[in-house]
Amino acid sequence: MTHRTVFFVSDGTGITAETFGNAILAQFEITPRHVRLPFTDTPDKAHQVVRQINHVHDVEGRRPIVFTTLVDPQMLAILREGCKGMLLDMFGTFVQPIEAELGLKSLHRVGRFSDISRNQAYHDRIEAINFSLQHDDGQSHRDLAGADVILVGVSRSGKTPTSLYLAMQFGLKAANYPLIPEDFERQQLPSALAPWRKKIFGLTIAPERLAEIRAERRPNSRYAALDNCRMEVAEAEAMMRRAGIRWLSTTTKSIEEIATTILQDVRPERLNY
């Protein structure tokens, strides 16, 4: 079923609505059309959203599915009263029962950060992103004492996207270093990493998959040759075993799965669980 429209409506960025909604939609074999409607924070915008949803309803002859994280009661009431879509109010579904359980009213705050200029968690996240960019692909050895985790592995094994995900999602300072032929010849980790072994986590990958990824970057090169990929992966895994480093294969795992596994193992002290 492809001719179905899904709306994600929020008075903030809509990231929560879209993430939660997509997780639910993934349980169904459909390819719906996505419509993102963030920053719905005035009655005029809310009425415009209603008109857009109702137009789709009339044209398609089906109720659109509407995921919303609207916090403002006035905006939500406008949607409830006028919308012809199937309205799924995620905050109402979860926040109200928690209010009743705790005996407290929620803050009804729009977005994850109420005031980014004064929010320490937001500034910590920005600092972590900058740190991860500065320490990407072994660019810098400075301030590794401040790293929460150091990822190692052969080139194109998923270190950079995992580092940035850890920084952006969890505010963790993640450095990453490629294992290169010189390291294999010495049969040792890069010397700059030796003092920080407890922070190191290794990533590996199936040689066949590695060759495919590298071929997209450098086709018909020694770098992407399957025999070279097999050699590098075998040497990297042997090195990590000798060094007693924890590691996992990224071959069939998403960035989210890789990051979650790392967090369960490394468990930085300043991260709330």
Secondary structure, 3 states (H helix, E strand, C coil): CCCCEEEEECCCCCHHHHHHHHHHHCCCCCCCEEEEECCCCCHHHHHHHHHHHHHHHHHHCCCCEEEECCCCHHHHHHHHHHCCCEEEEHHHHHHHHHHHHHCCCCCCCCCCCCCCCCCHHHHHHHHHHHHHHHCHHHCCCCCHHHCCEEEEECCCCCHHHHHHHHHHHHCCCEEEEECCHHHHHHCCCCHHHHHHHHHEEEEECCHHHHHHHHHHHCCCCCCCCHHHHHHHHHHHHHHHHHHCCEEEECCCCCHHHHHHHHHHHHCCCCCCC
